[in-house]
Amino acid sequence: MKAAKDSLAAKGASEPPSVLGEDKLRRVVDAALDGMVVIDSAGTVLLYNAACERLFGYSAKEVLGNNVKLLMTQRDRRNHDTYIRNYLRTGRAKVIGKGRDVTGRRKDGATFPIRLSVGELRDVAGTTLFVGTLHDLTEALRTRARIEELQSELTQIARANTVGEMGSALAHELTQPLSAVVGFVEASAALIDQAGGEVPAKLREYMDQAVAQSLRAGDVIRLLREFTARGDTERSAKDINAVVEETCRLATLGTAADGIDLDLNLDADLPPVLVDHVQIQQVILNLVRNSIDALKGAESPAITIATGLGRQAVEVVVGDNGPGVSPEVRERAFEPFVSTKPDGIGIGLSICRTIVEAHGGRIAVDAGTECGAAFRFTVPVFDEPPG
């Protein structure tokens, strides 16, 4: 500690001498939330603060005076001293003056991720010290993994919903022409019978087979519609504001949302809602990403998400200041294969409607010439059973 203090004093710090008193400096260093280690050019630890004790499990007495390799994995131990010698000889830095993600090793042998930043101190005598600050990345990586897991889950749900919506839409579109085929074939057979005369023996057989196969295709379509019909969802009481906030973190990951002002106007006094939170996340995610796409090239892009209480329902509104939705598209915005985007397939908003209506809510779109577009949907308030 004294060596580190002397080097700081040698840098010509302008604070009063009392500020650099060893006891006070020790308390300042120990108050830091991140770990701090000071080593000399031989790798010997001269300072090791309280945060490091919590991170690594070693007490200061166990570390001070020993080589800093004690805190490293086997791979980093092999290279550390060589790296310092090369730096002192050539002046070429790989970590010093920069930040780097490394792996630390605790006293019990467990490893954990660290963000390491290293600075260099030189006193008037030319003695070199290295000051390392260490930030534990465990929680950050756990959060990132959770976000990636949620994204993957939402992507899988979106794909399943897309397949369901497309299957339902295709079944609807194919039912009519197949029915027409059956009708025309049966009418042709009746006309042949009425006309009399010689008819090739196979003609009636082939026409009967055409009718049978068309009816079989109709049965397949009926089964497809039943398969893709949405059943009961797994619902529970949720805080809609928490669902909105978590979804916004997912929706704004990546560079697409860079430069967009995202404003959350959430009513703090809302009752819980009865929802399948993953499906409602999918609705909000679709709406926010649609807004992000609509704002490409906008001068001052902004998205506003608001929540409020209606009659026995909570309303969520996702609005933007983009170009809005044309009246023609607005009337059919939630139909399958109708898209608000030039290159869209037109499934996303249809999925949103299916999910919201399955929850007993409603979804709609407002549009203005100056304020862009606003999509709003409702979900039911959770009525806790008595007793």
Secondary structure, DSSP 8 states (H G I E B T S, - for coil): -HHHHHHHHHTT--S-GGGG-HHHHHHHHHH-SSEEEEEETT-BEEEE-HHHHHHH---HHHHTTSBGGGGB-HHHHHHHHHHHHHHHHH---SSBTSEEEEEEE-TTS-EEEEEEEEEEEE-TT--EEEEEEEEE-HHHHHHHHHHHHHHHHHHHHHHHHHHHHHHHHHHHHHHHHHHHHHHHHHHHHHHHHHH-S---HHHHHHHHHHHHHHHHHHHHHHHHHHHHS------EEE-HHHHHHHHHHHHT-SSTTTT-EEEEEE-TT---EEE-HHHHHHHHHHHHHHHHHHTTT-SS-EEEEEEEE-SSEEEEEEEESSS---HHHHHTTTSTT--SSTT--S-HHHHHHHHHHHTT--EEEEE-SSS-EEEEEEEEB------
